[in-house]
Amino acid sequence: MKNLFILLPLLCLAVLLNAQQLQPATVKAVHDGDSFKISIADAQKPDSAVWVRLYGVDAPEVRFPGVIPFDQPYGRAAADSVRKLIKGQTVLVKYRYSDVYKRSVCEIFFTVKNPEQATDTLDLAQHIVSKGWAWYRTEQKNTKANNLMKKIQAYAKNQKIGLWGEKGRTVRPETFRRKFRM
């Protein structure tokens, strides 16, 4: 029964996001640079919020009791940077698939004011990789998008932006997580 209460909101989110390609949502919480709690505007369940993972990136890990015992280097800084950027904001979400932890993996787009005081809509994954807050993660079959993300990461790395400025401390999150699997 407990699993039903966990799976039901995820299934509702998947249906909502699949039915409409881009769905507005409010970012309620940010755990780390690629995990967020969002609330989709739904008339039937106005206060339903679920955890999602950002598509196409892997951010440094932040302590998670019982799973990750301590922060990965630059994990807290990346999480804080993303939190300042999107927490409490309305974003556009596009569902891609569910991961092994039953989280919806989504593309997320957010808006910012440009110098002309108009708004620009940006891809969050591209933005956080360009700021050095996460690694690019190959998940898509779109070669053009893969090449773009590789170039964005190469630029951040060459400029020593964000985690790339941490001398000798850049360990991919997947390698870091392996230490704690039983």
Backbone as ProteinMPNN parsed JSONL, in Angstrom:
{"seq_chain_A": "MKNLFILLPLLCLAVLLNAQQLQPATVKAVHDGDSFKISIADAQKPDSAVWVRLYGVDAPEVRFPGVIPFDQPYGRAAADSVRKLIKGQTVLVKYRYSDVYKRSVCEIFFTVKNPEQATDTLDLAQHIVSKGWAWYRTEQKNTKANNLMKKIQAYAKNQKIGLWGEKGRTVRPETFRRKFRM", "coords_chain_A": {"N_chain_A": [[0.826, -1.198, 0.0], [1.967, 1.215, 0.795], [3.821, 1.601, -1.266], [2.102, 2.121, -3.362], [1.179, 4.695, -2.79], [3.495, 6.063, -3.263], [4.085, 5.518, -5.959], [1.797, 6.369, -7.364], [1.684, 9.327, -7.573], [3.913, 9.612, -9.267], [3.157, 8.233, -11.572], [0.97, 9.783, -12.343], [2.311, 12.18, -12.866], [3.936, 11.382, -15.025], [1.977, 10.805, -16.954], [0.722, 13.315, -17.197], [2.893, 14.882, -18.115], [3.625, 13.57, -20.446], [1.336, 13.822, -21.978], [1.199, 16.494, -22.584], [3.637, 18.212, -24.151], [5.404, 20.32, -23.089], [5.178, 21.298, -19.824], [4.089, 23.583, -17.38], [5.62, 24.048, -14.204], [6.244, 24.375, -10.684], [9.197, 24.926, -8.91], [9.823, 23.407, -5.989], [11.793, 22.453, -4.228], [15.345, 21.937, -4.079], [17.57, 19.38, -4.241], [20.181, 18.512, -5.061], [22.423, 19.446, -7.721], [21.06, 18.247, -9.825], [18.626, 17.159, -9.03], [15.297, 17.695, -8.233], [12.381, 18.907, -6.515], [9.245, 19.194, -7.745], [6.167, 20.877, -8.477], [3.421, 20.218, -10.316], [1.016, 22.085, -12.045], [-2.101, 21.096, -11.467], [-5.459, 20.607, -11.667], [-6.901, 18.605, -10.348], [-5.221, 17.647, -8.332], [-3.969, 19.895, -6.635], [-1.805, 20.364, -4.876], [0.18, 18.472, -5.352], [3.416, 17.237, -5.326], [6.485, 16.113, -6.707], [9.623, 14.318, -6.869], [12.085, 14.902, -9.315], [14.575, 14.144, -11.817], [17.129, 15.843, -13.546], [17.463, 15.763, -17.013], [20.175, 14.621, -18.959], [22.443, 15.467, -17.524], [24.845, 15.102, -14.811], [25.214, 15.869, -11.622], [27.499, 16.858, -8.965], [27.357, 14.912, -5.974], [25.283, 15.357, -3.055], [25.102, 15.034, 0.452], [23.038, 12.379, 1.542], [21.099, 10.952, 3.782], [21.64, 7.614, 4.767], [22.269, 6.803, 2.237], [24.219, 8.409, 0.732], [26.909, 9.305, 2.532], [28.378, 11.708, 2.883], [29.062, 14.997, 1.472], [29.982, 15.259, -1.958], [32.993, 16.656, -3.279], [32.445, 19.978, -4.271], [29.756, 19.54, -4.482], [27.842, 20.755, -2.709], [28.185, 23.464, -3.364], [27.405, 23.476, -6.068], [24.721, 22.644, -5.796], [23.681, 24.776, -4.237], [24.017, 26.89, -6.049], [22.28, 26.184, -8.162], [19.926, 26.122, -6.719], [19.566, 28.859, -6.016], [19.062, 29.812, -8.522], [16.663, 28.546, -9.534], [14.8, 27.759, -7.511], [11.514, 28.051, -6.292], [10.699, 29.186, -8.615], [8.739, 29.277, -11.659], [8.923, 26.807, -14.027], [9.41, 25.176, -17.222], [8.618, 21.884, -18.028], [9.629, 18.847, -19.497], [8.83, 15.601, -19.846], [10.927, 12.734, -20.052], [11.684, 9.993, -19.395], [11.405, 7.337, -16.872], [13.653, 6.768, -14.178], [15.866, 4.285, -12.603], [15.262, 4.627, -9.939], [12.657, 5.271, -9.912], [12.108, 7.91, -10.404], [10.941, 10.656, -12.338], [12.603, 11.546, -15.227], [13.508, 14.518, -16.586], [13.525, 17.14, -19.049], [14.271, 20.496, -18.383], [13.264, 23.83, -18.555], [13.976, 27.235, -18.052], [13.293, 30.725, -17.319], [14.955, 33.839, -17.833], [15.795, 37.272, -17.332], [16.974, 39.216, -20.008], [19.612, 41.506, -21.093], [18.13, 43.483, -22.44], [15.82, 43.642, -21.033], [13.873, 41.848, -21.733], [12.574, 38.478, -21.757], [14.4, 35.418, -21.737], [14.26, 32.013, -22.606], [15.867, 29.314, -21.24], [17.7, 26.235, -21.524], [18.008, 24.226, -18.802], [19.877, 22.142, -18.299], [21.943, 22.615, -20.193], [22.71, 25.122, -19.28], [23.658, 24.672, -16.6], [25.816, 22.985, -17.063], [27.433, 24.681, -18.553], [28.14, 26.477, -16.58], [29.755, 24.981, -15.05], [28.653, 23.39, -13.068], [27.887, 20.8, -13.224], [28.397, 17.575, -14.795], [28.216, 16.737, -18.236], [25.998, 14.3, -19.423], [25.644, 11.516, -21.394], [22.68, 10.781, -22.705], [20.936, 11.028, -24.645], [19.999, 10.247, -28.036], [20.397, 11.995, -29.981], [22.684, 13.204, -32.023], [23.523, 15.791, -32.681], [22.692, 17.311, -30.438], [24.227, 15.995, -28.478], [26.827, 16.643, -29.35], [26.767, 19.423, -29.0], [26.466, 19.635, -26.173], [28.87, 18.43, -25.387], [30.697, 20.295, -26.353], [29.979, 22.525, -24.812], [30.649, 21.603, -22.234], [33.42, 21.183, -22.619], [34.281, 23.812, -23.004], [33.711, 24.967, -20.453], [35.421, 23.413, -18.907], [37.96, 24.009, -20.019], [38.104, 26.701, -19.338], [38.204, 26.505, -16.646], [35.927, 26.692, -15.009], [33.625, 26.677, -12.305], [33.218, 23.443, -10.992], [35.382, 22.555, -12.408], [37.45, 24.131, -11.677], [38.361, 23.087, -9.36], [41.123, 21.778, -8.196], [42.366, 18.647, -9.013], [40.171, 17.368, -7.883], [37.956, 16.551, -9.249], [35.776, 14.186, -9.557], [33.78, 12.004, -11.258], [30.271, 11.858, -10.593], [29.034, 9.307, -10.82], [31.155, 7.546, -10.337], [31.814, 8.325, -7.739], [29.427, 7.592, -6.398], [29.535, 4.806, -6.6], [31.17, 3.958, -4.532], [29.535, 3.705, -2.352], [27.625, 1.786, -2.76], [26.104, -1.248, -1.828]], "CA_chain_A": [[0.0, 0.0, 0.0], [2.868, 2.359, 0.871], [4.374, 1.788, -2.603], [1.063, 2.706, -4.2], [1.18, 6.141, -2.54], [4.715, 6.608, -3.875], [4.019, 5.372, -7.405], [0.669, 7.079, -7.945], [2.049, 10.659, -8.068], [4.847, 9.489, -10.391], [2.378, 7.866, -12.754], [0.201, 10.979, -12.724], [3.257, 13.122, -13.462], [4.317, 10.856, -16.335], [0.834, 10.98, -17.852], [0.571, 14.753, -17.441], [4.0, 15.405, -18.903], [3.581, 12.956, -21.769], [0.177, 14.327, -22.695], [1.528, 17.832, -23.043], [5.093, 18.199, -24.25], [5.994, 21.201, -22.079], [4.204, 21.532, -18.764], [4.595, 24.471, -16.339], [5.737, 23.485, -12.859], [6.942, 25.228, -9.727], [10.28, 24.22, -8.226], [9.584, 23.493, -4.549], [13.035, 22.178, -3.498], [16.502, 21.491, -4.853], [18.429, 18.536, -3.401], [21.534, 18.763, -5.567], [22.35, 20.14, -9.0], [20.232, 17.59, -10.837], [17.425, 16.563, -8.421], [14.404, 18.764, -7.812], [10.992, 18.597, -6.192], [8.426, 20.132, -8.505], [4.716, 20.76, -8.369], [2.755, 20.47, -11.597], [-0.32, 22.669, -11.891], [-3.105, 20.083, -11.799], [-6.707, 20.964, -10.983], [-7.36, 17.514, -9.494], [-4.306, 17.541, -7.187], [-3.257, 21.166, -6.699], [-0.592, 20.413, -4.063], [1.02, 17.292, -5.542], [4.799, 17.536, -5.682], [7.286, 14.907, -6.885], [11.041, 14.499, -7.166], [12.498, 14.604, -10.682], [16.0, 14.299, -12.095], [17.375, 16.606, -14.766], [17.9, 14.975, -18.155], [21.393, 14.994, -19.678], [23.555, 15.91, -16.673], [25.094, 14.406, -13.551], [25.813, 16.872, -10.736], [28.154, 16.293, -7.782], [26.406, 14.442, -4.968], [25.123, 16.007, -1.752], [24.777, 14.045, 1.492], [21.675, 11.865, 1.579], [21.178, 9.97, 4.865], [21.405, 6.222, 4.432], [22.733, 6.503, 0.881], [25.484, 9.125, 0.523], [27.198, 9.79, 3.887], [28.952, 13.054, 2.917], [29.014, 15.715, 0.198], [31.071, 15.148, -2.922], [33.551, 17.989, -3.492], [31.701, 20.916, -5.093], [28.34, 19.18, -4.483], [27.037, 21.769, -2.021], [28.267, 24.705, -4.143], [26.562, 23.298, -7.259], [23.327, 22.634, -5.345], [23.315, 26.137, -3.836], [23.934, 27.717, -7.255], [21.047, 25.829, -8.861], [18.822, 26.534, -5.825], [19.373, 30.303, -6.191], [18.588, 30.056, -9.883], [15.314, 28.082, -9.907], [13.852, 27.441, -6.429], [10.373, 28.954, -6.223], [10.394, 29.68, -9.955], [7.954, 28.452, -12.567], [9.749, 26.297, -15.112], [8.721, 24.302, -18.168], [9.145, 20.535, -17.839], [9.311, 17.865, -20.543], [9.129, 14.242, -19.373], [11.658, 11.867, -20.985], [11.518, 8.595, -18.975], [11.586, 7.126, -15.433], [14.933, 6.111, -13.915], [15.813, 3.082, -11.767], [14.722, 5.013, -8.636], [11.258, 5.632, -10.178], [11.945, 9.353, -10.583], [10.788, 11.116, -13.713], [13.761, 12.26, -15.755], [12.861, 15.564, -17.383], [14.203, 18.345, -19.505], [13.696, 21.635, -17.669], [13.584, 25.115, -19.159], [13.666, 28.339, -17.144], [13.396, 32.028, -17.959], [15.773, 34.887, -17.213], [15.732, 38.564, -18.025], [18.193, 39.536, -20.746], [19.961, 42.926, -20.919], [17.092, 44.357, -23.002], [14.685, 43.489, -20.13], [12.934, 40.83, -22.22], [12.923, 37.207, -21.126], [14.93, 34.333, -22.548], [14.038, 30.691, -22.039], [17.118, 28.561, -21.344], [17.74, 24.819, -21.158], [18.721, 24.158, -17.523], [21.025, 21.237, -18.413], [23.018, 23.34, -20.881], [23.146, 26.225, -18.422], [24.477, 24.26, -15.455], [27.086, 22.461, -17.582], [28.243, 25.849, -18.936], [28.607, 27.114, -15.346], [30.623, 24.04, -14.347], [27.949, 22.868, -11.893], [27.573, 19.389, -13.464], [28.963, 16.92, -15.964], [27.321, 16.324, -19.303], [25.735, 12.86, -19.37], [25.068, 11.051, -22.654], [21.421, 10.068, -22.535], [20.119, 11.219, -25.832], [20.537, 9.692, -29.269], [20.534, 13.118, -30.892], [24.111, 13.496, -32.16], [23.694, 17.247, -32.675], [22.588, 17.743, -29.038], [25.399, 15.457, -27.787], [27.986, 17.449, -29.724], [26.627, 20.728, -28.358], [26.764, 19.491, -24.743], [30.306, 18.159, -25.274], [31.384, 21.576, -26.563], [29.705, 23.366, -23.64], [31.471, 21.096, -21.129], [34.827, 21.427, -22.948], [34.521, 25.228, -22.737], [33.764, 25.166, -18.994], [36.628, 22.739, -18.425], [39.126, 24.805, -20.453], [38.095, 27.969, -18.606], [38.269, 26.159, -15.218], [34.721, 27.258, -14.404], [32.921, 25.816, -11.356], [33.924, 22.261, -10.484], [36.623, 22.379, -13.16], [38.481, 24.9, -10.987], [38.746, 22.313, -8.178], [42.316, 21.026, -8.606], [42.471, 17.24, -8.658], [39.033, 16.905, -7.09], [36.802, 16.291, -10.096], [35.443, 12.77, -9.687], [32.417, 11.892, -11.782], [29.33, 11.386, -9.575], [28.79, 7.855, -10.907], [32.297, 6.914, -9.663], [31.645, 8.649, -6.327], [28.308, 6.784, -5.875], [29.917, 3.381, -6.528], [31.795, 3.702, -3.231], [28.524, 3.517, -1.295], [26.694, 0.698, -3.106], [26.356, -2.478, -1.082]], "C_chain_A": [[0.868, 1.258, 0.0], [3.454, 2.666, -0.51], [3.364, 2.418, -3.543], [1.031, 4.225, -4.034], [2.419, 6.811, -3.122], [4.592, 6.602, -5.393], [2.905, 6.188, -8.049], [1.029, 8.496, -8.406], [3.008, 10.595, -9.252], [4.111, 9.137, -11.674], [1.56, 9.043, -13.257], [1.101, 11.995, -13.414], [3.639, 12.668, -14.863], [3.197, 11.058, -17.351], [0.655, 12.452, -18.202], [1.648, 15.269, -18.379], [4.037, 14.805, -20.302], [2.456, 13.531, -22.606], [0.461, 15.707, -23.291], [3.04, 17.949, -23.021], [5.783, 19.073, -23.202], [4.918, 21.583, -21.081], [4.792, 22.518, -17.75], [4.6, 23.767, -14.983], [6.472, 24.486, -11.983], [7.988, 24.392, -9.007], [10.124, 24.464, -6.73], [10.866, 23.312, -3.742], [14.106, 21.732, -4.479], [17.368, 20.666, -3.912], [19.883, 18.729, -3.795], [21.374, 19.38, -6.95], [21.481, 19.499, -10.052], [18.988, 16.905, -10.282], [16.56, 17.647, -7.789], [13.042, 18.22, -7.433], [10.162, 19.665, -6.887], [6.954, 19.852, -8.266], [4.125, 21.17, -9.706], [1.379, 21.053, -11.307], [-1.345, 21.655, -12.394], [-4.361, 20.382, -10.984], [-7.178, 19.872, -10.024], [-6.495, 17.354, -8.241], [-3.433, 18.799, -7.138], [-1.952, 21.199, -5.899], [0.309, 19.199, -4.24], [2.409, 17.706, -6.025], [5.58, 16.228, -5.733], [8.747, 15.282, -7.16], [11.312, 14.095, -8.599], [14.009, 14.769, -10.791], [16.137, 15.006, -13.439], [18.011, 15.715, -15.832], [19.217, 15.52, -18.708], [22.553, 15.469, -18.845], [23.694, 15.004, -15.453], [25.865, 15.381, -12.661], [26.516, 16.191, -9.564], [27.127, 15.997, -6.689], [26.445, 15.27, -3.688], [24.682, 14.923, -0.781], [23.298, 13.683, 1.456], [21.674, 10.736, 2.593], [20.796, 8.559, 4.417], [21.89, 5.819, 3.05], [24.119, 7.102, 0.638], [25.852, 9.774, 1.86], [27.8, 11.196, 3.978], [28.913, 13.662, 1.516], [30.221, 15.368, -0.668], [31.667, 16.543, -3.066], [32.772, 18.75, -4.561], [30.206, 20.607, -5.143], [27.46, 20.251, -3.873], [27.033, 23.075, -2.814], [27.384, 24.621, -5.39], [25.082, 23.348, -6.872], [22.86, 24.032, -4.974], [23.146, 27.049, -5.045], [22.635, 27.453, -8.013], [19.836, 26.279, -8.034], [18.526, 28.024, -6.0], [18.751, 30.622, -7.548], [17.113, 29.703, -10.078], [14.338, 27.825, -8.765], [12.764, 28.511, -6.346], [9.936, 29.481, -7.582], [9.449, 28.728, -10.694], [8.851, 28.092, -13.729], [8.864, 25.505, -16.077], [9.412, 22.952, -18.126], [8.694, 19.645, -18.986], [9.776, 16.496, -20.065], [9.854, 13.456, -20.451], [11.461, 10.386, -20.656], [11.607, 8.528, -17.456], [12.888, 6.378, -15.214], [14.761, 4.916, -12.986], [15.25, 3.368, -10.378], [13.276, 5.474, -8.749], [11.029, 7.145, -10.213], [11.72, 9.638, -12.06], [12.045, 11.884, -14.093], [13.217, 13.231, -16.787], [13.856, 16.592, -17.9], [13.504, 19.495, -18.784], [14.194, 22.918, -18.327], [13.148, 26.215, -18.195], [13.856, 29.657, -17.875], [14.261, 32.966, -17.126], [15.567, 36.168, -17.995], [17.056, 38.784, -18.75], [18.491, 41.028, -20.596], [18.929, 43.913, -21.467], [15.799, 44.29, -22.199], [13.57, 42.605, -20.685], [13.323, 39.526, -21.526], [13.436, 36.219, -22.164], [14.607, 33.028, -21.838], [15.281, 29.863, -22.314], [16.922, 27.113, -20.927], [18.597, 24.712, -19.892], [19.952, 23.271, -17.609], [22.201, 21.946, -19.084], [23.584, 24.433, -19.989], [24.061, 25.741, -17.298], [25.789, 23.613, -15.898], [27.99, 23.63, -17.964], [28.818, 26.578, -17.722], [29.547, 26.208, -14.548], [29.986, 23.483, -13.088], [27.623, 21.387, -12.037], [28.342, 18.895, -14.682], [27.862, 16.685, -16.973], [27.196, 14.808, -19.226], [25.042, 12.441, -20.667], [23.823, 10.234, -22.364], [20.602, 10.112, -23.807], [20.804, 10.64, -27.064], [20.77, 10.785, -30.311], [22.002, 13.556, -30.95], [24.388, 14.988, -32.095], [23.663, 17.783, -31.238], [23.785, 17.235, -28.24], [26.631, 16.305, -28.071], [27.946, 18.824, -29.074], [26.997, 20.64, -26.874], [28.253, 19.202, -24.521], [31.107, 19.454, -25.411], [31.193, 22.497, -25.361], [30.568, 22.92, -22.465], [32.952, 21.364, -21.38], [35.192, 22.89, -22.676], [34.661, 25.477, -21.234], [35.043, 24.565, -18.416], [37.88, 23.537, -18.782], [39.243, 26.114, -19.693], [38.203, 27.772, -17.096], [37.121, 26.8, -14.435], [34.117, 26.227, -13.455], [33.757, 24.652, -10.882], [35.236, 22.02, -11.214], [37.76, 23.208, -12.576], [38.985, 24.204, -9.734], [39.911, 21.401, -8.564], [42.308, 19.603, -8.075], [41.276, 16.666, -7.921], [37.813, 16.589, -7.938], [36.642, 14.788, -10.336], [34.002, 12.703, -10.158], [31.488, 11.339, -10.701], [29.069, 9.881, -9.633], [29.917, 7.072, -10.235], [32.187, 7.118, -8.154], [30.561, 7.772, -5.697], [28.675, 5.313, -5.719], [30.53, 3.017, -5.178], [30.775, 3.293, -2.163], [27.494, 2.44, -1.624], [27.091, -0.556, -2.356], [26.118, -3.676, -1.969]], "O_chain_A": [[0.568, 2.235, -0.686], [3.576, 3.83, -0.892], [3.741, 3.178, -4.435], [0.876, 4.957, -5.011], [2.39, 8.0, -3.439], [4.957, 7.58, -6.046], [3.063, 6.654, -9.177], [0.71, 8.849, -9.541], [2.931, 11.433, -10.15], [4.409, 9.681, -12.737], [1.469, 9.273, -14.463], [0.717, 12.598, -14.416], [3.663, 13.476, -15.792], [3.458, 11.443, -18.49], [0.459, 12.797, -19.367], [1.36, 16.003, -19.324], [4.443, 15.479, -21.248], [2.607, 13.709, -23.814], [-0.001, 16.026, -24.387], [3.656, 17.797, -21.966], [6.669, 18.592, -22.496], [3.876, 22.126, -21.449], [5.915, 22.302, -17.294], [3.697, 22.993, -14.665], [7.222, 25.332, -12.471], [7.703, 23.285, -8.55], [10.274, 25.592, -6.259], [11.028, 23.935, -2.693], [13.814, 21.219, -5.559], [17.849, 21.178, -2.902], [20.719, 19.071, -2.959], [20.272, 19.797, -7.308], [21.185, 20.122, -11.072], [18.349, 16.137, -11.001], [17.011, 18.409, -6.934], [12.599, 17.199, -7.961], [10.337, 20.862, -6.662], [6.557, 18.744, -7.905], [4.297, 22.298, -10.169], [0.665, 20.572, -10.427], [-1.442, 21.393, -13.593], [-4.32, 20.405, -9.754], [-7.787, 20.173, -8.998], [-7.005, 16.961, -7.192], [-2.277, 18.763, -7.559], [-1.069, 21.996, -6.217], [1.126, 18.915, -3.364], [2.548, 18.433, -7.008], [5.368, 15.339, -4.908], [9.06, 16.384, -7.611], [10.826, 13.061, -9.057], [14.639, 15.44, -9.973], [15.343, 14.782, -14.352], [18.98, 15.004, -15.566], [19.363, 16.727, -18.903], [23.58, 15.849, -19.408], [22.785, 14.247, -15.112], [27.031, 15.679, -12.921], [26.167, 15.066, -9.205], [26.16, 16.736, -6.507], [27.483, 15.803, -3.295], [23.965, 13.998, -1.162], [22.428, 14.548, 1.356], [22.197, 9.659, 2.306], [19.767, 8.349, 3.775], [21.921, 4.633, 2.721], [25.076, 6.376, 0.369], [25.173, 10.708, 2.287], [27.741, 11.818, 5.039], [28.755, 12.96, 0.517], [31.335, 15.206, -0.169], [30.932, 17.528, -2.986], [32.481, 18.213, -5.63], [29.455, 21.341, -5.786], [26.439, 20.621, -4.453], [25.994, 23.726, -2.928], [26.694, 25.582, -5.729], [24.284, 24.011, -7.535], [21.761, 24.437, -5.353], [22.244, 27.886, -5.072], [21.968, 28.389, -8.455], [18.845, 26.758, -8.585], [17.364, 28.413, -6.119], [18.005, 31.591, -7.689], [16.379, 30.461, -10.713], [13.143, 27.684, -9.019], [13.048, 29.708, -6.33], [8.91, 30.152, -7.686], [9.376, 27.537, -10.39], [9.467, 28.962, -14.344], [7.709, 25.207, -15.772], [10.639, 22.873, -18.182], [7.534, 19.678, -19.398], [10.973, 16.261, -19.9], [9.467, 13.489, -21.619], [11.11, 9.602, -21.538], [11.857, 9.545, -16.809], [13.208, 5.457, -15.966], [13.638, 4.57, -12.621], [14.802, 2.443, -9.699], [12.722, 6.012, -7.79], [9.899, 7.609, -10.068], [12.25, 8.94, -12.924], [12.492, 12.766, -13.36], [12.55, 12.831, -17.742], [14.879, 16.871, -17.275], [12.287, 19.468, -18.596], [15.381, 23.069, -18.616], [12.077, 26.133, -17.593], [14.5, 29.707, -18.922], [14.292, 32.896, -15.898], [15.21, 36.145, -19.173], [18.126, 38.567, -18.183], [17.679, 41.749, -20.016], [18.861, 45.054, -21.01], [14.78, 44.826, -22.635], [12.453, 42.613, -20.168], [14.305, 39.488, -20.785], [12.975, 36.187, -23.305], [14.674, 32.947, -20.612], [15.705, 29.72, -23.461], [16.082, 26.806, -20.081], [19.775, 25.066, -19.908], [20.987, 23.617, -17.039], [23.328, 21.882, -18.594], [24.796, 24.644, -19.949], [25.119, 26.325, -17.064], [26.78, 23.687, -15.172], [29.196, 23.575, -17.723], [29.862, 27.223, -17.821], [30.071, 26.606, -13.508], [30.689, 23.137, -12.139], [27.136, 20.77, -11.09], [28.86, 19.676, -15.481], [26.708, 16.459, -16.607], [28.184, 14.112, -18.99], [23.974, 12.956, -20.997], [23.906, 9.124, -21.838], [19.685, 9.315, -24.002], [22.031, 10.553, -27.126], [21.283, 10.517, -31.398], [22.497, 14.203, -30.027], [25.388, 15.406, -31.512], [24.498, 18.604, -30.86], [24.313, 17.968, -27.403], [27.387, 16.646, -27.161], [28.979, 19.336, -28.642], [27.754, 21.472, -26.373], [28.832, 19.692, -23.552], [32.072, 19.679, -24.68], [32.131, 23.172, -24.938], [31.155, 23.753, -21.774], [33.673, 21.735, -20.454], [36.28, 23.178, -22.177], [35.613, 26.121, -20.794], [35.668, 25.153, -17.534], [38.761, 23.722, -17.942], [40.348, 26.588, -19.431], [38.284, 28.745, -16.346], [37.313, 27.367, -13.36], [34.099, 25.036, -13.764], [34.882, 24.84, -10.418], [36.116, 21.342, -10.686], [38.918, 23.008, -12.943], [39.934, 24.673, -9.107], [39.703, 20.363, -9.192], [42.253, 19.37, -6.867], [41.368, 15.564, -7.38], [36.73, 16.377, -7.392], [37.292, 14.208, -11.206], [33.109, 13.276, -9.534], [31.881, 10.436, -9.963], [28.901, 9.247, -8.591], [29.66, 6.036, -9.623], [32.437, 6.194, -7.38], [30.744, 7.262, -4.592], [28.185, 4.643, -4.81], [30.413, 1.874, -4.735], [31.118, 2.619, -1.192], [26.578, 2.208, -0.835], [28.272, -0.888, -2.261], [26.277, -4.813, -1.525]]}, "name": "protein", "num_of_chains": 1, "seq": "MKNLFILLPLLCLAVLLNAQQLQPATVKAVHDGDSFKISIADAQKPDSAVWVRLYGVDAPEVRFPGVIPFDQPYGRAAADSVRKLIKGQTVLVKYRYSDVYKRSVCEIFFTVKNPEQATDTLDLAQHIVSKGWAWYRTEQKNTKANNLMKKIQAYAKNQKIGLWGEKGRTVRPETFRRKFRM"}
